[in-house]
Amino acid sequence: MSNDSFEGFLRPDGTVGVRNYVLLLSADFYSNLTVSWAANYLHGTRYMLSPVQEPIPGYDREIVERFLVNIGRHPNVAATVVLGLGPKTGFSDQGLWPIQLAEKIAASGRPVQLVTVEEEGGIHQAIGRAVEAARAMVIEASSIRRQRFGLGDLTLGVKCGISDPFSAVAGNPVVGYLFDRLVDAGGTALFDEKTEVIGAEHIVAQRFTDPATVKRFLSLVREEEEAAKSTGEDVRATNPNPVNKEQGISTLEEKSLGAIAKSGTRPIQGIVAYGERPPGKGLWFMDGWPASASLIPGLAAAGAVIPIFQMGGGSWPSDNPPFPQISSSAVAPVFYSTGNPRAHKRLESNFDFGCGTVVEGKESLDEAGERLISKILSVASGECTKMETLRFAQPALMPYRGPLL
């Protein structure tokens, strides 16, 4: 395999996946138990639990609908079994009926089977029907063969967390190098976190290709800071958090300058909503919420076939950062990277990539970037990430605006 190619799966809608899963998708919060039970009987599948859908306003239910549909349409998904209470339960105005979700996912050309407790006559019958349908899909999906694709056929996303100075000088810039090469090759890259561009938003704004989008971006960042103030909190006082400060980051502006490095240097094509697919190739900013359990699933819903979590060192305990088990691993292998050499050494069994070699003077940033590209392409061709070996799911944390109704 050449340095810039990988073996992936071509989908009917033209997207390219790096995994070949059959997905069991819960259409509503009340079907999560049914989905998880059915998944226990099956190999070759992943399952996604539904976030809470009620009692929330219509604009928040719209987020849930977009998230569930786009997870079902994910490039890593060969076929989907949608499980719900009944074919027409929930909010039809936002397209959240299970039958509506199934129809929208099927529009991508993938096989979809709707299974409901109401139609099957009970939970146990629905579990049996879901297992039966998914088994047939797994057998069919197993006949799909990987094909050769180039770097430019990938869609990647990145979120950073537990930031430390190594994030700013190594971890994030190395991911930025990957993003530059990906965009130059014709691929798609996504980054996010409004909170952590505050103080550096003017730098990011200069990279948008459309003046109208610049105004929208600056407005979104301003609204985020004002929303925090409306609660009596000053985001510049609470962020960086105590862990960031213990590691040596003194201000939010300093943290933001390090955080935006993960986006690279290429022009930004526009802004997509949480979990929204970009309308074209290139680099995009996703309007997301800073929680990892929200942003990583959001990047997956937006089409990232490998979400990258670029982490610092942290101090829980010292230089042993926690590894949140994030439910987007249901359809997209989360890739953990760090620029902290001590954290990588202590937690090599959890990190997929370390570039602390840059700060140690053992490797240039470009060399580490090329090594990251090689590793990402290997994962795209089937190599497991560390977190991918663990079976875990939880409802994604949605960026609701509220209030509860």
TILUMDREN-97025 format. One record per residue (C-alpha): residue number from 1; residue in three letters; x, y, z. Coordinates in steps of 0.02 Angstrom, whole numbers, plus 50000, padded with zeros to 5 digits. Example, Ala and Ser with C-alpha at 12.3 -4.5 7.8 and 13.67 -1.06 7.14 Angstrom:
2
+------+------+-------+-------+-------+
: resi : resn :     x :     y :     z :
+------+------+-------+-------+-------+
:    1 :  Ala : 50615 : 49775 : 50390 :
:    2 :  Ser : 50684 : 49947 : 50357 :
+------+------+-------+-------+-------+
This chain:
405
+------+------+-------+-------+-------+
: resi : resn :     x :     y :     z :
+------+------+-------+-------+-------+
:    1 :  Met : 50000 : 50000 : 50000 :
:    2 :  Ser : 50066 : 50172 : 49955 :
:    3 :  Asn : 50095 : 50303 : 50089 :
:    4 :  Asp : 49936 : 50397 : 50047 :
:    5 :  Ser : 49812 : 50258 : 50016 :
:    6 :  Phe : 49701 : 50146 : 50121 :
:    7 :  Glu : 49578 : 50003 : 50098 :
:    8 :  Gly : 49399 : 50057 : 50130 :
:    9 :  Phe : 49217 : 50022 : 50089 :
:   10 :  Leu : 49122 : 50116 : 49953 :
:   11 :  Arg : 48941 : 50153 : 49999 :
:   12 :  Pro : 48793 : 50177 : 49880 :
:   13 :  Asp : 48790 : 50365 : 49915 :
:   14 :  Gly : 48972 : 50384 : 49863 :
:   15 :  Thr : 49045 : 50401 : 50037 :
:   16 :  Val : 49192 : 50293 : 50092 :
:   17 :  Gly : 49194 : 50201 : 50258 :
:   18 :  Val : 49336 : 50122 : 50355 :
:   19 :  Arg : 49228 : 49996 : 50448 :
:   20 :  Asn : 49086 : 49883 : 50390 :
:   21 :  Tyr : 48962 : 49876 : 50532 :
:   22 :  Val : 48780 : 49830 : 50544 :
:   23 :  Leu : 48704 : 49959 : 50661 :
:   24 :  Leu : 48566 : 49933 : 50788 :
:   25 :  Leu : 48494 : 50107 : 50811 :
:   26 :  Ser : 48375 : 50153 : 50950 :
:   27 :  Ala : 48242 : 50272 : 50882 :
:   28 :  Asp : 48191 : 50333 : 51053 :
:   29 :  Phe : 48258 : 50338 : 51230 :
:   30 :  Tyr : 48134 : 50205 : 51285 :
:   31 :  Ser : 48203 : 50077 : 51161 :
:   32 :  Asn : 48382 : 50088 : 51224 :
:   33 :  Leu : 48364 : 49934 : 51333 :
:   34 :  Thr : 48290 : 49834 : 51189 :
:   35 :  Val : 48435 : 49884 : 51076 :
:   36 :  Ser : 48569 : 49841 : 51203 :
:   37 :  Trp : 48489 : 49671 : 51239 :
:   38 :  Ala : 48479 : 49628 : 51054 :
:   39 :  Ala : 48660 : 49680 : 51028 :
:   40 :  Asn : 48717 : 49556 : 51160 :
:   41 :  Tyr : 48672 : 49413 : 51043 :
:   42 :  Leu : 48761 : 49477 : 50889 :
:   43 :  His : 48934 : 49486 : 50812 :
:   44 :  Gly : 48978 : 49606 : 50672 :
:   45 :  Thr : 48863 : 49740 : 50742 :
:   46 :  Arg : 48872 : 49902 : 50839 :
:   47 :  Tyr : 48732 : 49988 : 50930 :
:   48 :  Met : 48689 : 50170 : 50962 :
:   49 :  Leu : 48579 : 50224 : 51106 :
:   50 :  Ser : 48459 : 50367 : 51079 :
:   51 :  Pro : 48480 : 50529 : 51177 :
:   52 :  Val : 48335 : 50598 : 51276 :
:   53 :  Gln : 48205 : 50670 : 51157 :
:   54 :  Glu : 48073 : 50738 : 51275 :
:   55 :  Pro : 48018 : 50849 : 51355 :
:   56 :  Ile : 48129 : 50963 : 51248 :
:   57 :  Pro : 48084 : 51102 : 51125 :
:   58 :  Gly : 48066 : 51076 : 50937 :
:   59 :  Tyr : 48234 : 51153 : 50896 :
:   60 :  Asp : 48319 : 51029 : 51013 :
:   61 :  Arg : 48218 : 50884 : 50942 :
:   62 :  Glu : 48284 : 50938 : 50771 :
:   63 :  Ile : 48461 : 50909 : 50835 :
:   64 :  Val : 48413 : 50733 : 50891 :
:   65 :  Glu : 48333 : 50693 : 50722 :
:   66 :  Arg : 48486 : 50753 : 50625 :
:   67 :  Phe : 48601 : 50656 : 50741 :
:   68 :  Leu : 48508 : 50491 : 50729 :
:   69 :  Val : 48484 : 50499 : 50540 :
:   70 :  Asn : 48665 : 50543 : 50506 :
:   71 :  Ile : 48729 : 50407 : 50622 :
:   72 :  Gly : 48622 : 50283 : 50523 :
:   73 :  Arg : 48694 : 50353 : 50361 :
:   74 :  His : 48872 : 50347 : 50424 :
:   75 :  Pro : 49001 : 50287 : 50297 :
:   76 :  Asn : 49057 : 50150 : 50417 :
:   77 :  Val : 48881 : 50076 : 50421 :
:   78 :  Ala : 48833 : 49945 : 50292 :
:   79 :  Ala : 48653 : 49920 : 50353 :
:   80 :  Thr : 48542 : 49974 : 50497 :
:   81 :  Val : 48407 : 49899 : 50605 :
:   82 :  Val : 48300 : 50039 : 50680 :
:   83 :  Leu : 48213 : 49990 : 50842 :
:   84 :  Gly : 48071 : 50090 : 50917 :
:   85 :  Leu : 47915 : 50078 : 51024 :
:   86 :  Gly : 47799 : 50092 : 50874 :
:   87 :  Pro : 47816 : 50148 : 50693 :
:   88 :  Lys : 47729 : 50313 : 50732 :
:   89 :  Thr : 47778 : 50355 : 50910 :
:   90 :  Gly : 47865 : 50516 : 50957 :
:   91 :  Phe : 47869 : 50685 : 50870 :
:   92 :  Ser : 47822 : 50677 : 50687 :
:   93 :  Asp : 47847 : 50865 : 50663 :
:   94 :  Gln : 48035 : 50842 : 50682 :
:   95 :  Gly : 48037 : 50677 : 50589 :
:   96 :  Leu : 48067 : 50573 : 50745 :
:   97 :  Trp : 47941 : 50437 : 50713 :
:   98 :  Pro : 48041 : 50274 : 50697 :
:   99 :  Ile : 47967 : 50247 : 50524 :
:  100 :  Gln : 48025 : 50421 : 50471 :
:  101 :  Leu : 48201 : 50390 : 50534 :
:  102 :  Ala : 48208 : 50224 : 50442 :
:  103 :  Glu : 48149 : 50303 : 50279 :
:  104 :  Lys : 48277 : 50444 : 50289 :
:  105 :  Ile : 48420 : 50323 : 50323 :
:  106 :  Ala : 48362 : 50210 : 50181 :
:  107 :  Ala : 48373 : 50359 : 50062 :
:  108 :  Ser : 48563 : 50339 : 50071 :
:  109 :  Gly : 48547 : 50172 : 49981 :
:  110 :  Arg : 48585 : 50062 : 50130 :
:  111 :  Pro : 48476 : 49915 : 50184 :
:  112 :  Val : 48364 : 49967 : 50330 :
:  113 :  Gln : 48245 : 49862 : 50434 :
:  114 :  Leu : 48119 : 49940 : 50555 :
:  115 :  Val : 48074 : 49836 : 50709 :
:  116 :  Thr : 47951 : 49899 : 50839 :
:  117 :  Val : 47887 : 49830 : 51003 :
:  118 :  Glu : 47709 : 49875 : 50953 :
:  119 :  Glu : 47713 : 49778 : 50789 :
:  120 :  Glu : 47805 : 49628 : 50859 :
:  121 :  Gly : 47691 : 49612 : 51010 :
:  122 :  Gly : 47816 : 49641 : 51149 :
:  123 :  Ile : 47997 : 49677 : 51195 :
:  124 :  His : 48057 : 49497 : 51187 :
:  125 :  Gln : 47977 : 49470 : 51017 :
:  126 :  Ala : 48056 : 49633 : 50955 :
:  127 :  Ile : 48227 : 49577 : 51016 :
:  128 :  Gly : 48208 : 49413 : 50922 :
:  129 :  Arg : 48154 : 49500 : 50763 :
:  130 :  Ala : 48298 : 49625 : 50775 :
:  131 :  Val : 48423 : 49484 : 50799 :
:  132 :  Glu : 48352 : 49392 : 50650 :
:  133 :  Ala : 48359 : 49546 : 50538 :
:  134 :  Ala : 48533 : 49597 : 50595 :
:  135 :  Arg : 48605 : 49423 : 50570 :
:  136 :  Ala : 48549 : 49423 : 50388 :
:  137 :  Met : 48623 : 49597 : 50365 :
:  138 :  Val : 48789 : 49544 : 50442 :
:  139 :  Ile : 48802 : 49398 : 50321 :
:  140 :  Glu : 48762 : 49513 : 50174 :
:  141 :  Ala : 48884 : 49647 : 50234 :
:  142 :  Ser : 49023 : 49519 : 50253 :
:  143 :  Ser : 49024 : 49497 : 50065 :
:  144 :  Ile : 49073 : 49680 : 50037 :
:  145 :  Arg : 49259 : 49693 : 49999 :
:  146 :  Arg : 49379 : 49834 : 50039 :
:  147 :  Gln : 49440 : 49939 : 49893 :
:  148 :  Arg : 49591 : 50053 : 49872 :
:  149 :  Phe : 49562 : 50238 : 49906 :
:  150 :  Gly : 49671 : 50390 : 49930 :
:  151 :  Leu : 49695 : 50505 : 50079 :
:  152 :  Gly : 49575 : 50629 : 49998 :
:  153 :  Asp : 49431 : 50504 : 50017 :
:  154 :  Leu : 49436 : 50518 : 50206 :
:  155 :  Thr : 49330 : 50626 : 50320 :
:  156 :  Leu : 49413 : 50659 : 50487 :
:  157 :  Gly : 49364 : 50759 : 50640 :
:  158 :  Val : 49461 : 50820 : 50792 :
:  159 :  Lys : 49422 : 50872 : 50969 :
:  160 :  Cys : 49554 : 50919 : 51098 :
:  161 :  Gly : 49542 : 50900 : 51286 :
:  162 :  Ile : 49635 : 50904 : 51452 :
:  163 :  Ser : 49749 : 51031 : 51369 :
:  164 :  Asp : 49924 : 51065 : 51429 :
:  165 :  Pro : 50072 : 51159 : 51352 :
:  166 :  Phe : 50121 : 51002 : 51255 :
:  167 :  Ser : 49952 : 51013 : 51167 :
:  168 :  Ala : 49997 : 51184 : 51099 :
:  169 :  Val : 50175 : 51147 : 51043 :
:  170 :  Ala : 50159 : 50967 : 50982 :
:  171 :  Gly : 49992 : 50876 : 50995 :
:  172 :  Asn : 49877 : 51001 : 50909 :
:  173 :  Pro : 50001 : 51064 : 50777 :
:  174 :  Val : 50038 : 50884 : 50724 :
:  175 :  Val : 49852 : 50854 : 50698 :
:  176 :  Gly : 49848 : 51020 : 50605 :
:  177 :  Tyr : 49984 : 50953 : 50489 :
:  178 :  Leu : 49874 : 50801 : 50454 :
:  179 :  Phe : 49726 : 50913 : 50417 :
:  180 :  Asp : 49827 : 51019 : 50296 :
:  181 :  Arg : 49882 : 50865 : 50201 :
:  182 :  Leu : 49705 : 50794 : 50204 :
:  183 :  Val : 49629 : 50954 : 50135 :
:  184 :  Asp : 49765 : 50971 : 50003 :
:  185 :  Ala : 49726 : 50793 : 49947 :
:  186 :  Gly : 49542 : 50836 : 49924 :
:  187 :  Gly : 49477 : 50765 : 50087 :
:  188 :  Thr : 49361 : 50832 : 50221 :
:  189 :  Ala : 49411 : 50891 : 50396 :
:  190 :  Leu : 49305 : 50950 : 50542 :
:  191 :  Phe : 49352 : 51043 : 50701 :
:  192 :  Asp : 49246 : 51127 : 50834 :
:  193 :  Glu : 49233 : 51201 : 51010 :
:  194 :  Lys : 49169 : 51380 : 51013 :
:  195 :  Thr : 49223 : 51401 : 51193 :
:  196 :  Glu : 49404 : 51365 : 51150 :
:  197 :  Val : 49423 : 51489 : 51010 :
:  198 :  Ile : 49379 : 51634 : 51126 :
:  199 :  Gly : 49525 : 51754 : 51127 :
:  200 :  Ala : 49588 : 51685 : 50961 :
:  201 :  Glu : 49427 : 51699 : 50860 :
:  202 :  His : 49497 : 51843 : 50757 :
:  203 :  Ile : 49635 : 51727 : 50694 :
:  204 :  Val : 49512 : 51590 : 50646 :
:  205 :  Ala : 49394 : 51716 : 50566 :
:  206 :  Gln : 49528 : 51770 : 50442 :
:  207 :  Arg : 49529 : 51595 : 50368 :
:  208 :  Phe : 49346 : 51586 : 50317 :
:  209 :  Thr : 49320 : 51601 : 50129 :
:  210 :  Asp : 49154 : 51695 : 50141 :
:  211 :  Pro : 49137 : 51866 : 50227 :
:  212 :  Ala : 48958 : 51826 : 50280 :
:  213 :  Thr : 49020 : 51669 : 50367 :
:  214 :  Val : 49150 : 51773 : 50460 :
:  215 :  Lys : 49010 : 51877 : 50536 :
:  216 :  Arg : 48911 : 51721 : 50582 :
:  217 :  Phe : 49063 : 51639 : 50662 :
:  218 :  Leu : 49107 : 51791 : 50767 :
:  219 :  Ser : 48924 : 51806 : 50819 :
:  220 :  Leu : 48919 : 51623 : 50874 :
:  221 :  Val : 49075 : 51645 : 50980 :
:  222 :  Arg : 49010 : 51806 : 51056 :
:  223 :  Glu : 48842 : 51725 : 51096 :
:  224 :  Glu : 48932 : 51579 : 51180 :
:  225 :  Glu : 49025 : 51695 : 51297 :
:  226 :  Glu : 48869 : 51800 : 51332 :
:  227 :  Ala : 48768 : 51643 : 51370 :
:  228 :  Ala : 48896 : 51595 : 51503 :
:  229 :  Lys : 48887 : 51770 : 51578 :
:  230 :  Ser : 48697 : 51758 : 51586 :
:  231 :  Thr : 48717 : 51617 : 51712 :
:  232 :  Gly : 48832 : 51722 : 51821 :
:  233 :  Glu : 48988 : 51634 : 51758 :
:  234 :  Asp : 49136 : 51711 : 51667 :
:  235 :  Val : 49200 : 51582 : 51544 :
:  236 :  Arg : 49370 : 51665 : 51546 :
:  237 :  Ala : 49379 : 51633 : 51733 :
:  238 :  Thr : 49316 : 51452 : 51731 :
:  239 :  Asn : 49414 : 51405 : 51575 :
:  240 :  Pro : 49555 : 51354 : 51579 :
:  241 :  Asn : 49496 : 51233 : 51712 :
:  242 :  Pro : 49599 : 51185 : 51866 :
:  243 :  Val : 49680 : 51038 : 51775 :
:  244 :  Asn : 49735 : 51150 : 51631 :
:  245 :  Lys : 49807 : 51275 : 51755 :
:  246 :  Glu : 49901 : 51141 : 51851 :
:  247 :  Gln : 49985 : 51094 : 51688 :
:  248 :  Gly : 50040 : 51273 : 51654 :
:  249 :  Ile : 49904 : 51357 : 51550 :
:  250 :  Ser : 49864 : 51528 : 51625 :
:  251 :  Thr : 49724 : 51605 : 51519 :
:  252 :  Leu : 49585 : 51556 : 51400 :
:  253 :  Glu : 49670 : 51655 : 51263 :
:  254 :  Glu : 49827 : 51551 : 51287 :
:  255 :  Lys : 49726 : 51391 : 51285 :
:  256 :  Ser : 49632 : 51445 : 51128 :
:  257 :  Leu : 49792 : 51484 : 51034 :
:  258 :  Gly : 49846 : 51305 : 51065 :
:  259 :  Ala : 49674 : 51232 : 51027 :
:  260 :  Ile : 49653 : 51312 : 50856 :
:  261 :  Ala : 49819 : 51237 : 50799 :
:  262 :  Lys : 49729 : 51071 : 50777 :
:  263 :  Ser : 49635 : 51144 : 50628 :
:  264 :  Gly : 49793 : 51171 : 50527 :
:  265 :  Thr : 49816 : 51323 : 50415 :
:  266 :  Arg : 49703 : 51297 : 50265 :
:  267 :  Pro : 49549 : 51404 : 50220 :
:  268 :  Ile : 49389 : 51362 : 50313 :
:  269 :  Gln : 49245 : 51329 : 50194 :
:  270 :  Gly : 49104 : 51364 : 50315 :
:  271 :  Ile : 49008 : 51317 : 50472 :
:  272 :  Val : 48901 : 51162 : 50496 :
:  273 :  Ala : 48776 : 51133 : 50636 :
:  274 :  Tyr : 48802 : 50999 : 50766 :
:  275 :  Gly : 48803 : 50829 : 50679 :
:  276 :  Glu : 48773 : 50906 : 50507 :
:  277 :  Arg : 48862 : 50838 : 50354 :
:  278 :  Pro : 48972 : 50966 : 50265 :
:  279 :  Pro : 48902 : 51010 : 50093 :
:  280 :  Gly : 49073 : 50993 : 50014 :
:  281 :  Lys : 49255 : 50948 : 50036 :
:  282 :  Gly : 49386 : 51047 : 50132 :
:  283 :  Leu : 49399 : 51112 : 50309 :
:  284 :  Trp : 49241 : 51150 : 50410 :
:  285 :  Phe : 49199 : 51219 : 50582 :
:  286 :  Met : 49062 : 51127 : 50677 :
:  287 :  Asp : 48953 : 51228 : 50795 :
:  288 :  Gly : 48964 : 51111 : 50943 :
:  289 :  Trp : 48966 : 51101 : 51132 :
:  290 :  Pro : 49134 : 51079 : 51220 :
:  291 :  Ala : 49092 : 50916 : 51312 :
:  292 :  Ser : 49186 : 50766 : 51241 :
:  293 :  Ala : 49032 : 50654 : 51256 :
:  294 :  Ser : 48945 : 50779 : 51141 :
:  295 :  Leu : 49078 : 50833 : 51018 :
:  296 :  Ile : 49149 : 50662 : 50973 :
:  297 :  Pro : 48976 : 50591 : 50930 :
:  298 :  Gly : 48937 : 50753 : 50839 :
:  299 :  Leu : 49092 : 50735 : 50731 :
:  300 :  Ala : 49041 : 50556 : 50693 :
:  301 :  Ala : 48865 : 50609 : 50643 :
:  302 :  Ala : 48944 : 50742 : 50531 :
:  303 :  Gly : 49031 : 50600 : 50438 :
:  304 :  Ala : 49201 : 50583 : 50522 :
:  305 :  Val : 49253 : 50403 : 50495 :
:  306 :  Ile : 49390 : 50422 : 50625 :
:  307 :  Pro : 49363 : 50555 : 50760 :
:  308 :  Ile : 49529 : 50607 : 50838 :
:  309 :  Phe : 49535 : 50651 : 51023 :
:  310 :  Gln : 49696 : 50751 : 51047 :
:  311 :  Met : 49735 : 50750 : 51233 :
:  312 :  Gly : 49855 : 50833 : 51351 :
:  313 :  Gly : 49925 : 50760 : 51510 :
:  314 :  Gly : 49801 : 50805 : 51645 :
:  315 :  Ser : 49820 : 50761 : 51828 :
:  316 :  Trp : 49695 : 50625 : 51874 :
:  317 :  Pro : 49821 : 50570 : 51938 :
:  318 :  Ser : 49973 : 50664 : 51872 :
:  319 :  Asp : 50005 : 50631 : 51687 :
:  320 :  Asn : 49874 : 50494 : 51683 :
:  321 :  Pro : 49724 : 50572 : 51594 :
:  322 :  Pro : 49557 : 50483 : 51600 :
:  323 :  Phe : 49492 : 50404 : 51441 :
:  324 :  Pro : 49306 : 50438 : 51420 :
:  325 :  Gln : 49218 : 50294 : 51336 :
:  326 :  Ile : 49118 : 50383 : 51202 :
:  327 :  Ser : 48969 : 50305 : 51117 :
:  328 :  Ser : 49017 : 50364 : 50942 :
:  329 :  Ser : 49136 : 50217 : 50945 :
:  330 :  Ala : 48977 : 50125 : 50895 :
:  331 :  Val : 49008 : 50180 : 50715 :
:  332 :  Ala : 49176 : 50269 : 50714 :
:  333 :  Pro : 49338 : 50214 : 50800 :
:  334 :  Val : 49396 : 50352 : 50916 :
:  335 :  Phe : 49582 : 50385 : 50895 :
:  336 :  Tyr : 49675 : 50449 : 51048 :
:  337 :  Ser : 49830 : 50556 : 51022 :
:  338 :  Thr : 49943 : 50657 : 51137 :
:  339 :  Gly : 50091 : 50773 : 51126 :
:  340 :  Asn : 50136 : 50743 : 51308 :
:  341 :  Pro : 50283 : 50620 : 51314 :
:  342 :  Arg : 50255 : 50572 : 51497 :
:  343 :  Ala : 50070 : 50537 : 51472 :
:  344 :  His : 50106 : 50432 : 51318 :
:  345 :  Lys : 50237 : 50330 : 51409 :
:  346 :  Arg : 50124 : 50296 : 51559 :
:  347 :  Leu : 49968 : 50260 : 51457 :
:  348 :  Glu : 50036 : 50186 : 51297 :
:  349 :  Ser : 49905 : 50049 : 51312 :
:  350 :  Asn : 49769 : 50179 : 51286 :
:  351 :  Phe : 49848 : 50305 : 51167 :
:  352 :  Asp : 49852 : 50265 : 50982 :
:  353 :  Phe : 49983 : 50397 : 50942 :
:  354 :  Gly : 50109 : 50504 : 51033 :
:  355 :  Cys : 50210 : 50649 : 50966 :
:  356 :  Gly : 50300 : 50702 : 51123 :
:  357 :  Thr : 50453 : 50662 : 51019 :
:  358 :  Val : 50435 : 50839 : 50946 :
:  359 :  Val : 50463 : 50924 : 51114 :
:  360 :  Glu : 50601 : 50800 : 51154 :
:  361 :  Gly : 50693 : 50852 : 50996 :
:  362 :  Lys : 50688 : 50676 : 50923 :
:  363 :  Glu : 50573 : 50719 : 50779 :
:  364 :  Ser : 50519 : 50873 : 50682 :
:  365 :  Leu : 50337 : 50924 : 50676 :
:  366 :  Asp : 50327 : 50874 : 50493 :
:  367 :  Glu : 50404 : 50704 : 50529 :
:  368 :  Ala : 50279 : 50673 : 50669 :
:  369 :  Gly : 50140 : 50731 : 50553 :
:  370 :  Glu : 50190 : 50606 : 50419 :
:  371 :  Arg : 50196 : 50470 : 50551 :
:  372 :  Leu : 50020 : 50518 : 50607 :
:  373 :  Ile : 49957 : 50509 : 50427 :
:  374 :  Ser : 50031 : 50335 : 50410 :
:  375 :  Lys : 49947 : 50279 : 50571 :
:  376 :  Ile : 49778 : 50352 : 50523 :
:  377 :  Leu : 49786 : 50264 : 50354 :
:  378 :  Ser : 49826 : 50101 : 50441 :
:  379 :  Val : 49675 : 50122 : 50556 :
:  380 :  Ala : 49571 : 50166 : 50403 :
:  381 :  Ser : 49625 : 50001 : 50326 :
:  382 :  Gly : 49567 : 49901 : 50476 :
:  383 :  Glu : 49693 : 49917 : 50619 :
:  384 :  Cys : 49596 : 49933 : 50782 :
:  385 :  Thr : 49612 : 50086 : 50892 :
:  386 :  Lys : 49640 : 50054 : 51077 :
:  387 :  Met : 49466 : 50110 : 51130 :
:  388 :  Glu : 49386 : 50014 : 50987 :
:  389 :  Thr : 49430 : 49852 : 51075 :
:  390 :  Leu : 49310 : 49896 : 51218 :
:  391 :  Arg : 49123 : 49866 : 51203 :
:  392 :  Phe : 49036 : 50015 : 51280 :
:  393 :  Ala : 48891 : 50127 : 51234 :
:  394 :  Gln : 48801 : 50272 : 51314 :
:  395 :  Pro : 48676 : 50400 : 51251 :
:  396 :  Ala : 48767 : 50544 : 51167 :
:  397 :  Leu : 48762 : 50707 : 51264 :
:  398 :  Met : 48665 : 50826 : 51152 :
:  399 :  Pro : 48699 : 51014 : 51148 :
:  400 :  Tyr : 48521 : 51059 : 51198 :
:  401 :  Arg : 48473 : 51240 : 51219 :
:  402 :  Gly : 48321 : 51199 : 51326 :
:  403 :  Pro : 48217 : 51227 : 51423 :
:  404 :  Leu : 48139 : 51064 : 51478 :
:  405 :  Leu : 47953 : 51069 : 51441 :
+------+------+-------+-------+-------+
